[in-house]
Amino acid sequence: MLAGHFGVTVPGIIKNISLASFVAAVGLISGPTIVENLKKKATSYVLIGISMILVAALLCAATIILFDLSVPLALGLLAGALSSTPCLATGLEITQSSLTSVGYGIAYLFGVIGVVLAVQIISRM
């Protein structure tokens, strides 16, 4: 983010390779336990995931309308709040705006902590 602030640009191929590497690394880390976890609580995880995405999308739309927030920034905040890198990639491709990355950077840390806590708390209910 600091480099981007000072105008450093990264070629598209580097962005794509970095994104694919990140997603693959997350998959490799969670892979060994994912089947066992899905056997135990698949329905709960699916319902939690769908609920979180729907609520976040509605809040994003409401924020755009109520606070006149720019769509690229709001999409970045949505992607960061959900800690969803594929959502970020889609937002960047659709908007072609660096504001999407700014929003993602602002919300990502809070999103990671929030999603982890929400899944832990809701799955125990």
N, CA, C and O of each residue as an XYZ file, in Angstrom:
500
protein
N       0.818     -1.183      0.000
C       0.000      0.000      0.000
C       0.868      1.256      0.000
O       0.541      2.248     -0.652
N       1.961      1.205      0.726
C       2.842      2.357      0.783
C       3.447      2.639     -0.590
O       3.532      3.790     -1.017
N       3.862      1.582     -1.272
C       4.436      1.759     -2.613
C       3.396      2.346     -3.559
O       3.708      3.236     -4.350
N       2.165      1.855     -3.482
C       1.098      2.372     -4.336
C       0.805      3.828     -4.051
O       0.491      4.597     -4.960
N       0.906      4.203     -2.796
C       0.685      5.598     -2.418
C       1.667      6.525     -3.122
O       1.318      7.645     -3.496
N       2.889      6.053     -3.299
C       3.911      6.869     -3.936
C       3.970      6.674     -5.448
O       4.923      7.109     -6.095
N       2.964      6.028     -6.007
C       2.854      5.939     -7.460
C       3.523      4.739     -8.100
O       3.574      4.657     -9.328
N       4.035      3.810     -7.318
C       4.648      2.610     -7.888
C       3.535      1.737     -8.455
O       2.563      1.433     -7.764
N       3.680      1.338     -9.705
C       2.675      0.481    -10.328
C       3.258     -0.900    -10.571
O       4.459     -1.060    -10.790
N       2.393     -1.878    -10.529
C       2.793     -3.268    -10.715
C       2.121     -3.772    -11.981
O       0.924     -3.557    -12.168
N       2.877     -4.446    -12.863
C       2.261     -4.980    -14.075
C       1.139     -5.969    -13.755
O       1.183     -6.647    -12.728
N       0.144     -6.051    -14.624
C      -1.012     -6.904    -14.417
C      -0.659     -8.359    -14.178
O      -1.289     -9.019    -13.352
N       0.336     -8.872    -14.887
C       0.710    -10.281    -14.734
C       1.227    -10.554    -13.330
O       0.979    -11.627    -12.779
N       1.941     -9.600    -12.746
C       2.446     -9.750    -11.375
C       1.278     -9.758    -10.394
O       1.263    -10.551     -9.452
N       0.296     -8.875    -10.610
C      -0.891     -8.860     -9.753
C      -1.597    -10.212     -9.799
O      -1.959    -10.763     -8.759
N      -1.789    -10.740    -10.996
C      -2.506    -12.009    -11.151
C      -1.745    -13.175    -10.521
O      -2.346    -14.026     -9.865
N      -0.441    -13.217    -10.716
C       0.366    -14.289    -10.131
C       0.345    -14.188     -8.602
O       0.237    -15.204     -7.915
N       0.447    -12.971     -8.074
C       0.415    -12.776     -6.619
C      -0.921    -13.206     -6.039
O      -0.969    -13.878     -5.009
N      -1.995    -12.823     -6.692
C      -3.331    -13.196     -6.219
C      -3.516    -14.714     -6.241
O      -4.022    -15.296     -5.281
N      -3.108    -15.348     -7.334
C      -3.237    -16.806     -7.440
C      -2.375    -17.506     -6.391
O      -2.797    -18.511     -5.818
N      -1.191    -16.996     -6.138
C      -0.310    -17.593     -5.135
C      -0.903    -17.486     -3.738
O      -0.830    -18.430     -2.951
N      -1.488    -16.336     -3.434
C      -2.101    -16.144     -2.124
C      -3.272    -17.108     -1.918
O      -3.370    -17.761     -0.879
N      -4.147    -17.188     -2.905
C      -5.312    -18.066     -2.794
C      -4.867    -19.528     -2.695
O      -5.436    -20.295     -1.918
N      -3.850    -19.919     -3.481
C      -3.345    -21.296     -3.415
C      -2.734    -21.594     -2.048
O      -2.927    -22.686     -1.513
N      -2.003    -20.642     -1.480
C      -1.397    -20.851     -0.159
C      -2.461    -21.045      0.910
O      -2.323    -21.907      1.778
N      -3.516    -20.251      0.851
C      -4.607    -20.413      1.815
C      -5.234    -21.791      1.657
O      -5.544    -22.451      2.650
N      -5.423    -22.227      0.423
C      -5.984    -23.553      0.168
C      -5.096    -24.667      0.686
O      -5.592    -25.645      1.245
N      -3.801    -24.535      0.509
C      -2.872    -25.562      0.988
C      -2.845    -25.637      2.520
O      -2.704    -26.713      3.100
N      -2.983    -24.477      3.157
C      -2.967    -24.450      4.617
C      -4.241    -25.090      5.178
O      -4.181    -25.858      6.138
N      -5.382    -24.775      4.583
C      -6.644    -25.284      5.125
C      -7.026    -26.654      4.572
O      -7.918    -27.311      5.108
N      -6.370    -27.079      3.527
C      -6.717    -28.332      2.850
C      -6.765    -29.576      3.708
O      -7.746    -30.315      3.631
N      -5.753    -29.848      4.527
C      -5.745    -31.102      5.288
C      -6.927    -31.282      6.244
O      -7.322    -32.413      6.523
N      -7.492    -30.194      6.743
C      -8.574    -30.327      7.723
C      -9.946    -29.998      7.158
O     -10.954    -30.170      7.843
N      -9.998    -29.535      5.934
C     -11.277    -29.046      5.423
C     -12.315    -30.151      5.273
O     -13.489    -29.925      5.566
N     -11.916    -31.337      4.825
C     -12.880    -32.421      4.619
C     -13.495    -32.845      5.951
O     -14.709    -33.022      6.053
N     -12.656    -33.005      6.961
C     -13.151    -33.407      8.277
C     -14.109    -32.353      8.850
O     -15.161    -32.689      9.395
N     -13.735    -31.090      8.721
C     -14.595    -30.022      9.229
C     -15.917    -29.958      8.473
O     -16.967    -29.735      9.075
N     -15.869    -30.152      7.168
C     -17.100    -30.107      6.386
C     -18.029    -31.256      6.721
O     -19.249    -31.089      6.709
N     -17.470    -32.425      7.022
C     -18.307    -33.559      7.409
C     -19.086    -33.258      8.680
O     -20.244    -33.650      8.822
N     -18.437    -32.559      9.598
C     -19.054    -32.293     10.895
C     -20.075    -31.151     10.841
O     -21.167    -31.258     11.399
N     -19.710    -30.065     10.167
C     -20.522    -28.845     10.263
C     -20.764    -28.173      8.919
O     -20.824    -26.945      8.862
N     -20.903    -28.922      7.850
C     -21.040    -28.324      6.521
C     -22.237    -27.390      6.427
O     -22.113    -26.269      5.935
N     -23.383    -27.839      6.890
C     -24.597    -27.025      6.787
C     -24.441    -25.711      7.547
O     -24.817    -24.649      7.050
N     -23.893    -25.789      8.736
C     -23.695    -24.570      9.530
C     -22.773    -23.601      8.818
O     -23.063    -22.406      8.752
N     -21.662    -24.097      8.283
C     -20.711    -23.225      7.603
C     -21.319    -22.584      6.356
O     -21.081    -21.407      6.084
N     -22.090    -23.343      5.609
C     -22.722    -22.798      4.402
C     -23.720    -21.705      4.783
O     -23.734    -20.638      4.171
N     -24.553    -21.967      5.792
C     -25.536    -20.966      6.216
C     -24.871    -19.715      6.783
O     -25.320    -18.599      6.522
N     -23.816    -19.897      7.549
C     -23.083    -18.744      8.082
C     -22.481    -17.935      6.939
O     -22.581    -16.708      6.921
N     -21.860    -18.617      5.993
C     -21.243    -17.924      4.867
C     -22.245    -17.136      4.044
O     -22.009    -15.973      3.719
N     -23.365    -17.768      3.707
C     -24.391    -17.089      2.915
C     -24.967    -15.902      3.676
O     -25.165    -14.829      3.106
N     -25.231    -16.094      4.952
C     -25.779    -15.010      5.778
C     -24.821    -13.829      5.848
O     -25.234    -12.679      5.693
N     -23.547    -14.112      6.081
C     -22.559    -13.035      6.193
C     -22.424    -12.268      4.885
O     -22.313    -11.042      4.894
N     -22.432    -12.975      3.767
C     -22.298    -12.309      2.471
C     -23.526    -11.453      2.170
O     -23.395    -10.324      1.697
N     -24.718    -11.984      2.441
C     -25.939    -11.215      2.192
C     -26.002     -9.959      3.061
O     -26.315     -8.876      2.566
N     -25.707    -10.100      4.343
C     -25.726     -8.938      5.238
C     -24.680     -7.912      4.798
O     -24.962     -6.714      4.773
N     -23.492     -8.367      4.456
C     -22.430     -7.447      4.024
C     -22.813     -6.735      2.725
O     -22.560     -5.538      2.586
N     -23.413     -7.446      1.782
C     -23.826     -6.828      0.510
C     -24.912     -5.785      0.746
O     -24.884     -4.714      0.140
N     -25.861     -6.087      1.614
C     -26.917     -5.117      1.930
C     -26.339     -3.884      2.627
O     -26.729     -2.756      2.324
N     -25.410     -4.101      3.560
C     -24.769     -2.971      4.231
C     -23.941     -2.137      3.253
O     -23.902     -0.911      3.360
N     -23.292     -2.788      2.319
C     -22.507     -2.075      1.309
C     -23.417     -1.198      0.452
O     -23.123     -0.025      0.222
N     -24.523     -1.774     -0.019
C     -25.471     -1.004     -0.837
C     -26.051      0.163     -0.035
O     -26.182      1.271     -0.556
N     -26.397     -0.083      1.222
C     -26.941      0.975      2.068
C     -25.917      2.082      2.293
O     -26.265      3.263      2.297
N     -24.671      1.705      2.478
C     -23.610      2.692      2.685
C     -23.420      3.567      1.447
O     -23.238      4.779      1.554
N     -23.463      2.946      0.289
C     -23.328      3.711     -0.961
C     -24.466      4.718     -1.076
O     -24.245      5.879     -1.422
N     -25.684      4.269     -0.783
C     -26.855      5.133     -0.930
C     -26.911      6.207      0.163
O     -27.088      7.389     -0.136
N     -26.763      5.799      1.418
C     -26.939      6.733      2.533
C     -25.804      7.740      2.677
O     -26.039      8.902      3.008
N     -24.581      7.298      2.430
C     -23.434      8.175      2.661
C     -22.776      8.657      1.378
O     -21.720      9.289      1.416
N     -23.397      8.359      0.240
C     -22.875      8.780     -1.063
C     -21.405      8.376     -1.236
O     -20.597      9.141     -1.763
N     -21.081      7.181     -0.791
C     -19.728      6.642     -0.901
C     -19.497      6.159     -2.331
O     -20.410      5.617     -2.954
N     -18.321      6.344     -2.841
C     -18.048      5.889     -4.206
C     -18.126      4.366     -4.275
O     -17.745      3.666     -3.336
N     -18.621      3.876     -5.390
C     -18.790      2.427     -5.562
C     -17.448      1.690     -5.470
O     -17.380      0.671     -4.783
N     -16.372      2.158     -6.134
C     -15.103      1.429     -6.009
C     -14.599      1.329     -4.571
O     -14.116      0.276     -4.155
N     -14.709      2.412     -3.815
C     -14.265      2.384     -2.421
C     -15.147      1.445     -1.600
O     -14.647      0.685     -0.771
N     -16.448      1.500     -1.829
C     -17.374      0.633     -1.085
C     -17.116     -0.836     -1.408
O     -17.168     -1.679     -0.513
N     -16.839     -1.157     -2.670
C     -16.537     -2.544     -3.027
C     -15.243     -3.010     -2.361
O     -15.145     -4.162     -1.936
N     -14.265     -2.136     -2.269
C     -13.024     -2.478     -1.571
C     -13.251     -2.707     -0.088
O     -12.691     -3.635      0.496
N     -14.079     -1.856      0.525
C     -14.409     -2.045      1.933
C     -15.155     -3.358      2.140
O     -14.912     -4.066      3.118
N     -16.060     -3.684      1.225
C     -16.790     -4.949      1.300
C     -15.828     -6.133      1.213
O     -15.900     -7.061      2.019
N     -14.931     -6.093      0.231
C     -13.972     -7.186      0.046
C     -13.057     -7.324      1.268
O     -12.779     -8.436      1.715
N     -12.598     -6.207      1.797
C     -11.732     -6.251      2.974
C     -12.466     -6.723      4.208
O     -11.928     -7.508      4.988
N     -13.700     -6.250      4.396
C     -14.475     -6.647      5.562
C     -14.762     -8.142      5.554
O     -14.838     -8.767      6.612
N     -14.922     -8.714      4.369
C     -15.148    -10.156      4.259
C     -13.837    -10.917      4.109
O     -13.840    -12.145      4.012
N     -12.724    -10.202      4.090
C     -11.386    -10.754      3.827
C     -11.432    -11.676      2.609
O     -10.919    -12.795      2.629
N     -12.068    -11.167      1.548
C     -12.278    -11.944      0.326
C     -11.415    -11.397     -0.803
O     -11.760    -10.400     -1.438
N     -10.302    -12.055     -1.040
C      -9.411    -11.637     -2.117
C     -10.063    -11.813     -3.486
O      -9.875    -10.949     -4.342
N     -10.820    -12.882     -3.744
C     -11.515    -12.967     -5.034
C     -12.506    -11.816     -5.245
O     -12.685    -11.348     -6.370
N     -13.144    -11.364     -4.171
C     -14.042    -10.216     -4.278
C     -13.253     -8.960     -4.647
O     -13.724     -8.140     -5.435
N     -12.063     -8.807     -4.084
C     -11.197     -7.685     -4.433
C     -10.835     -7.740     -5.907
O     -10.924     -6.729     -6.604
N     -10.430     -8.901     -6.390
C     -10.041     -9.038     -7.800
C     -11.205     -8.684     -8.717
O     -11.016     -8.017     -9.734
N     -12.398     -9.125     -8.361
C     -13.579     -8.805     -9.164
C     -13.859     -7.312     -9.127
O     -14.138     -6.707    -10.162
N     -13.787     -6.714     -7.946
C     -14.006     -5.278     -7.825
C     -13.011     -4.465     -8.621
O     -13.379     -3.475     -9.253
N     -11.746     -4.875     -8.598
C     -10.723     -4.175     -9.380
C     -10.989     -4.291    -10.870
O     -10.838     -3.322    -11.613
N     -11.382     -5.473    -11.299
C     -11.640     -5.677    -12.725
C     -12.853     -4.883    -13.191
O     -12.843     -4.310    -14.281
N     -13.885     -4.848    -12.374
C     -15.107     -4.145    -12.760
C     -14.914     -2.631    -12.739
O     -15.321     -1.939    -13.672
N     -14.296     -2.118    -11.681
C     -14.212     -0.662    -11.513
C     -12.996     -0.034    -12.188
O     -13.030      1.136    -12.569
N     -11.927     -0.806    -12.334
C     -10.671     -0.251    -12.885
C     -10.210      0.966    -12.077
O      -9.665      1.920    -12.632
N     -10.435      0.920    -10.759
C     -10.095      2.047     -9.895
C      -9.212      1.589     -8.747
O      -9.429      0.523     -8.171
N      -8.222      2.397     -8.422
C      -7.344      2.068     -7.295
C      -8.048      2.268     -5.950
O      -7.569      1.789     -4.922
N      -9.176      2.972     -5.955
C      -9.926      3.155     -4.708
C     -10.403      1.825     -4.139
O     -10.589      1.695     -2.929
N     -10.603      0.832     -5.013
C     -11.016     -0.480     -4.539
C      -9.928     -1.070     -3.649
O     -10.229     -1.636     -2.598
N      -8.684     -0.945     -4.052
C      -7.564     -1.441     -3.238
C      -7.428     -0.665     -1.937
O      -7.083     -1.235     -0.901
N      -7.697      0.625     -1.989
C      -7.622      1.451     -0.781
C      -8.663      0.971      0.233
O      -8.352      0.782      1.409
N      -9.887      0.778     -0.229
C     -10.940      0.292      0.658
C     -10.605     -1.059      1.247
O     -10.840     -1.306      2.430
N     -10.052     -1.942      0.413
C      -9.657     -3.276      0.878
C      -8.594     -3.168      1.964
O      -8.671     -3.845      2.989
N      -7.613     -2.323      1.735
C      -6.532     -2.147      2.709
C      -7.030     -1.601      4.034
O      -6.526     -1.975      5.093
N      -8.017     -0.720      3.982
C      -8.569     -0.144      5.209
C      -9.304     -1.205      6.018
O      -9.151     -1.272      7.238
N     -10.095     -2.029      5.352
C     -11.003     -2.937      6.055
C     -10.443     -4.335      6.292
O     -11.011     -5.086      7.084
N      -9.354     -4.708      5.636
C      -8.900     -6.096      5.664
C      -8.590     -6.618      7.065
O      -9.076     -7.684      7.442
N      -7.801     -5.897      7.834
C      -7.415     -6.364      9.171
C      -8.648     -6.559     10.050
O      -8.777     -7.567     10.744
N      -9.550     -5.581     10.012
C     -10.785     -5.697     10.788
C     -11.635     -6.856     10.268
O     -12.299     -7.543     11.045
N     -11.612     -7.068      8.960
C     -12.372     -8.151      8.363
C     -11.875     -9.518      8.788
O     -12.674    -10.404      9.091
N     -10.572     -9.696      8.813
C     -10.004    -10.988      9.219
C     -10.393    -11.297     10.655
O     -10.859    -12.395     10.959
N     -10.199    -10.335     11.523
C     -10.533    -10.546     12.937
C     -12.033    -10.769     13.102
O     -12.451    -11.663     13.838
N     -12.841     -9.964     12.426
C     -14.289    -10.080     12.540
C     -14.835    -11.394     12.013
O     -15.687    -12.012     12.650
N     -14.353    -11.828     10.852
C     -14.838    -13.081     10.268
C     -14.454    -14.261     11.157
O     -15.279    -15.141     11.402
N     -13.229    -14.290     11.636
C     -12.793    -15.390     12.503
C     -13.639    -15.429     13.773
O     -14.098    -16.495     14.182
N     -13.844    -14.285     14.389
C     -14.654    -14.246     15.609
C     -16.103    -14.629     15.330
O     -16.707    -15.374     16.102
N     -16.661    -14.128     14.238
C     -18.054    -14.433     13.909
C     -18.255    -15.922     13.671
O     -19.219    -16.502     14.172
N     -17.369    -16.544     12.921
C     -17.507    -17.977     12.650
C     -17.368    -18.775     13.937
O     -18.118    -19.727     14.153
N     -16.424    -18.403     14.794
C     -16.231    -19.112     16.060
C     -17.441    -18.969     16.975
O     -17.883    -19.943     17.584
N     -17.971    -17.767     17.070
C     -19.091    -17.518     17.971
C     -20.380    -18.147     17.424
O     -21.096    -18.836     18.150
N     -20.666    -17.908     16.153
C     -21.920    -18.389     15.574
C     -21.938    -19.896     15.493
O     -22.984    -20.506     15.712
N     -20.805    -20.524     15.182
C     -20.796    -21.982     15.052
C     -21.024    -22.671     16.397
O     -21.425    -23.835     16.426
N     -20.778    -21.981     17.505
C     -21.007    -22.559     18.839
C     -22.469    -22.414     19.278
O     -22.899    -23.047     20.243
N     -23.217    -21.590     18.573
C     -24.621    -21.346     18.964
C     -25.523    -22.481     18.523
O     -26.729    -22.442     18.768
